[in-house]
């Protein structure tokens, strides 16, 4: 079993199926130069079995996808951590990204993601992008000690957008962020976040921005929301801002 490694890849999973197998094979195929571990966080370890010293099957401590991701944070041994869904795929560009950042020692790596059938999601480096919309987490790599030192976990109050809050809080720290302007994964775009609005997060969002980014960012958010409201009433078109 890997004791220390460069990156921990955390996969919340419900069942062992061909989609999870595909995700794992994509990881195995990508890594040639770096030590890594795969943490599959599951509701029942008895239902999962993989023959690889890179893979650890771990019982989730709290139910829900974010509860599983929190369990992954607790058990991660890598210098960096990366979250991916069981129906997503890591691309060979992932290891090229690790080579690019190895001697730069960033706290956060922001990359792009192939999204669904015909889209590239551009994760913009600026933390103020998070006032407008969230990053796609299949393109984000975090330094593990920053997460642990700040006791940063996903808030289970938010069933859909806890990762948005996670990113905001992470970026409110004094961190070194790097943009790697290539796609490191493919996101299936089948997650709940593409279909459902987190109403509790939306209600709390202004206070979240005020608390972590300050008054100026709070005012920018209010302007964005008022502009959205104006455009909706003028054109009848809905715009997907927070």
Beta strands, then each sheet from edge to edge (+ up, - down):
strand 1: 5-12
strand 2: 36-42
strand 3: 55-59
strand 4: 78-83
strand 5: 89-90
strand 6: 108-115
strand 7: 119-121
strand 8: 140-143
strand 9: 177-187
sheet 1: 3+ 2+ 1+ 4+ 8- 6+ 7-
sheet 2: 3+ 2+ 1+ 4+ 8- 6+ 9+ 5-
end
